[in-house]
Amino acid sequence: NTVSYVQKSRCYISRLEDGGILALWQRCTHLGCTVPWREEEGQFHCPCHSSLFNRQGEVTGGPAPRPLDLFPLSVKDGKLLVDTSRPTERAAFERSQVFHPA
């Protein structure tokens, strides 16, 4: 149940309570600002216009029109791979978006 920043991929790996994983793009869906994870707040907090997102990337406050975009995940040779060439826009969080490594 942690959130880790991966600078090379410009994304956050959000590990959920059920063992699933999301790769969330660091870009706010309002105007594209970099959104840092605030561990002490337990949420992403955009410094530009105060949009707030939970660990699933869902909007919980501010002007952002939709959740944080996702990157597809896979596992190869025991390593988690993030495909940053294909961000996925979404209207809402759905359990089917969560990646469960085998």
N, C-alpha and C positions, 0 to 999 in steps of 0.2 A: 504494500500500500504506500508506495513512494513515487515521487516525481523527480526525474533526473534530466538535466540538460545535456544534449549532445551537440557541441559547438559545430563540428564538421557538417552535421546534417541540418543544423539550424532548427532543431526540433526538441521536444520534450518526450521522454519515454515515461508514460504514466502507467504504473502497475496498480491494478485494481485489486480489491479484497478477494475476488474469486480466482485470482491468478492470471486473469486476462491482462492484455497489454494494448495500449493505444499509443501511436506516434502522432503527436500533435504539433502542427507547424507553429512556430514562434510568432507568427504574423497575426495581428489583430484584424478581425473581419470588418472593423469600422473603417479605418483609414490606413491600415498596413503597418502600424507601429510595432516594434518588438515588445512582446508581452512577457515580462518576467514572472516566474513562479515565486510566490511569497509563502515560504514554509510557515512562518509565524501566523499568517492569515488563513492558510490552508486553501489558497486560491491563486489564480493568475490575476494580476492587477495591471492593466494598461496605464502607463504613466502619462499618455497623451490626453485622453478624454475620459479616463476612469472607468472603462468597461471592465467588468469582472467576469471570470469564468471559473467553473469548478474543475476538478481533476479529470472529468470526462470531456472538458472543453465546452460545456454548456454555458450559455450566457446567464449570469445571475444578477447583472446590473449594468447600467450604463447604456450608451447608444449603439453598441455592436448589434447588427441585424441578425446574426446567426452564430452558431458554434464555431470554434476553431476548426480549421481544415485538418484533415487526416492524411497521413502518408501510409501506403500499403506496407505491411510487414511480412517477412518470411524467415525461415530458418534454413541455413545451409552450413553443413559441416559443424553443427553445434553453435553457430553464431547467429545472432539476430541481425537481419538485414532490413534497412529502411530504404524504400524506393522514393527518393525525393524528386524524381522527375514527374511524378503523377499525383499532385495533391488532389484530394477529394473534398469538394464542397458538400456540405450537408445542411439540412434544415433543422435537424434535431438529433439528439443522441439516441441510438438504438443498440440493443445488445448485440445485434448481428455485426456491428462495426468492431467489436472487440476481438483481437487476435489471441488465440489460445495455443501456445507452443505445445507440440506433442511431447 
